[in-house]
């Protein structure tokens, strides 16, 4: 039987009015009371009547996810994480794919606001790192949260969930260096993604700290795709002094590099080590399984959704109340190295 607001009030030991105030995130509720009510909402799987709430006033109970990412696994993790938070708080999610290379992106944003009443937006790369898009969102008066590589957050940290790509990339490169690799190829992701530059910076930093000179011939431009990984790895493995390890900017590219090595009859990891980034299902579906950096996309998405909902539901709150409302939300993530079977000692 479907739970009602009366059931939530009874479980939490508060009045129906208090439950309503918590659901609508009114600022005058004590944190302990808010927690009791939200615990009851989750335990009872209570879903407020969104249609009735939207009809009852001007407040929106929908947030939008704006994305353009070639990695389907990344997008699915984002959608699922945001949905988890939306459902727990009685909100809906509007998913809006768009083409970051189009000059119509800002027109689409304006149409989204005009035709679909949204309380706020979550922007993923590259939109979250594109100034014209950020400016348009601000101009439209939308609450927003940007999921960004750390280098793109300067001056807007309170609206960002950051991923420290450089730190994670440094750790991955150090792992290869510690296994004796000195010629390490790097396959770049898309130029428009700040994460590409952060991961390249971490790679270079680790080499420099180890006293290894940076060879431009070992750095290959590309895209975050399997095909780009194949072509990039073929290019690296065809030079006169090929690398003993390849660092691909994401797992799809790393899977492509594995495929290229197979085509060239190069044994992994005996003759060549390969690493990826993200810990997507690709990293566990290859043979051998990929050493990679675990990027908790689902958790990142849940934090982004919680942050944008807090903003949308507490307009007009004091600065101290705003700080309290975001307590417990992780705003910076460092992907962790996961060592699997695709890396080994450098061949002698």
Secondary structure in CASP SS format (residue, H / E / C, confidence):
PFRMAT SS
TARGET T0000
AUTHOR 0000-0000-0000
METHOD secondary structure of the structure
MODEL  1
X C 1.00
X C 1.00
X C 1.00
X C 1.00
X H 1.00
X H 1.00
X H 1.00
X H 1.00
X H 1.00
X H 1.00
X H 1.00
X H 1.00
X C 1.00
X C 1.00
X C 1.00
X H 1.00
X H 1.00
X H 1.00
X H 1.00
X H 1.00
X H 1.00
X H 1.00
X H 1.00
X C 1.00
X C 1.00
X C 1.00
X C 1.00
X C 1.00
X C 1.00
X C 1.00
X H 1.00
X H 1.00
X H 1.00
X H 1.00
X H 1.00
X H 1.00
X H 1.00
X H 1.00
X H 1.00
X H 1.00
X H 1.00
X H 1.00
X H 1.00
X C 1.00
X C 1.00
X C 1.00
X C 1.00
X C 1.00
X C 1.00
X H 1.00
X H 1.00
X H 1.00
X H 1.00
X H 1.00
X H 1.00
X H 1.00
X C 1.00
X C 1.00
X C 1.00
X C 1.00
X C 1.00
X E 1.00
X E 1.00
X E 1.00
X E 1.00
X E 1.00
X E 1.00
X C 1.00
X C 1.00
X C 1.00
X C 1.00
X H 1.00
X H 1.00
X H 1.00
X H 1.00
X H 1.00
X H 1.00
X H 1.00
X H 1.00
X H 1.00
X H 1.00
X H 1.00
X H 1.00
X H 1.00
X H 1.00
X H 1.00
X H 1.00
X H 1.00
X H 1.00
X C 1.00
X C 1.00
X E 1.00
X E 1.00
X E 1.00
X E 1.00
X E 1.00
X E 1.00
X C 1.00
X C 1.00
X C 1.00
X C 1.00
X C 1.00
X C 1.00
X C 1.00
X H 1.00
X H 1.00
X H 1.00
X H 1.00
X H 1.00
X H 1.00
X H 1.00
X H 1.00
X H 1.00
X H 1.00
X H 1.00
X C 1.00
X C 1.00
X C 1.00
X C 1.00
X E 1.00
X E 1.00
X E 1.00
X E 1.00
X C 1.00
X C 1.00
X C 1.00
X H 1.00
X H 1.00
X H 1.00
X C 1.00
X H 1.00
X H 1.00
X H 1.00
X H 1.00
X H 1.00
X H 1.00
X H 1.00
X H 1.00
X H 1.00
X C 1.00
X C 1.00
X C 1.00
X E 1.00
X E 1.00
X E 1.00
X E 1.00
X E 1.00
X E 1.00
X E 1.00
X H 1.00
X H 1.00
X H 1.00
X C 1.00
X C 1.00
X C 1.00
X C 1.00
X H 1.00
X H 1.00
X H 1.00
X E 1.00
X E 1.00
X E 1.00
X E 1.00
X C 1.00
X H 1.00
X H 1.00
X H 1.00
X H 1.00
X H 1.00
X H 1.00
X H 1.00
X H 1.00
X H 1.00
X H 1.00
X H 1.00
X H 1.00
X H 1.00
X H 1.00
X C 1.00
X C 1.00
X C 1.00
X C 1.00
X C 1.00
X E 1.00
X E 1.00
X E 1.00
X E 1.00
X C 1.00
X C 1.00
X C 1.00
X C 1.00
X C 1.00
X C 1.00
X H 1.00
X H 1.00
X H 1.00
X H 1.00
X H 1.00
X H 1.00
X H 1.00
X H 1.00
X H 1.00
X H 1.00
X H 1.00
X H 1.00
X H 1.00
X H 1.00
X H 1.00
X H 1.00
X C 1.00
X C 1.00
X C 1.00
X C 1.00
X C 1.00
X C 1.00
X H 1.00
X H 1.00
X H 1.00
X E 1.00
X E 1.00
X C 1.00
X C 1.00
X C 1.00
X C 1.00
X C 1.00
X H 1.00
X H 1.00
X H 1.00
X H 1.00
X H 1.00
X H 1.00
X H 1.00
X H 1.00
X H 1.00
X H 1.00
X H 1.00
X H 1.00
X C 1.00
X C 1.00
X C 1.00
X C 1.00
X C 1.00
X C 1.00
X C 1.00
X E 1.00
X E 1.00
X E 1.00
X E 1.00
X C 1.00
X C 1.00
X H 1.00
X H 1.00
X H 1.00
X H 1.00
X H 1.00
X H 1.00
X H 1.00
X H 1.00
X H 1.00
X H 1.00
X H 1.00
X H 1.00
X H 1.00
X C 1.00
X C 1.00
X C 1.00
X C 1.00
X C 1.00
X C 1.00
X C 1.00
X C 1.00
X C 1.00
X E 1.00
X E 1.00
X E 1.00
X C 1.00
X C 1.00
X E 1.00
X C 1.00
X C 1.00
X H 1.00
X H 1.00
X H 1.00
X H 1.00
X H 1.00
X C 1.00
X C 1.00
X C 1.00
X C 1.00
X C 1.00
X E 1.00
X E 1.00
X E 1.00
X E 1.00
X C 1.00
X C 1.00
X H 1.00
X H 1.00
X H 1.00
X H 1.00
X H 1.00
X H 1.00
X H 1.00
X H 1.00
X H 1.00
X H 1.00
X H 1.00
X H 1.00
X H 1.00
X H 1.00
X H 1.00
X H 1.00
X H 1.00
X C 1.00
X C 1.00
X C 1.00
X C 1.00
X C 1.00
X H 1.00
X H 1.00
X H 1.00
X H 1.00
X H 1.00
X H 1.00
X H 1.00
X C 1.00
X C 1.00
X C 1.00
X C 1.00
X C 1.00
X C 1.00
X E 1.00
X E 1.00
X C 1.00
X C 1.00
X E 1.00
X E 1.00
X E 1.00
X C 1.00
X C 1.00
X C 1.00
X C 1.00
X C 1.00
X C 1.00
X C 1.00
X C 1.00
X C 1.00
X C 1.00
END
